[in-house]
Amino acid sequence: MSTDNNLKKNQYIVEFIKSFKAVEDEMEPFKEYRRDLKKSFVENNWLSRDEVRMAVKAYRMLKIYDDFDKFTEIYEKISNSYRKGDL
């Protein structure tokens, strides 16, 4: 009975890996577009690489904190408490 469960578990693992790979493959063009977008803003001298990185970080933080006012409040508390390089 145990080998039967192990066999089923292995089949699920293989199925998961195949499905995961299919999703990853579908996402690749979008990842390439994202890379090109960043590169374009740097090449056009609209933003520096550091500014692009900071904008991406800000975007990711804003995704977590959908309340912009709350996000600003947290940012101000943190920025007033630490200087660059303290962390």
Buried (B, 14 or more C-beta within 10 A) or exposed (E): EEEEEEEEEEEEEEEEEEEEEEEEEEEEEEEEEEEEEBEEBBEEEEBEEEEBEEEEEEEEEEEEBEEEEEBEEEEEEEEEEEEEEEE
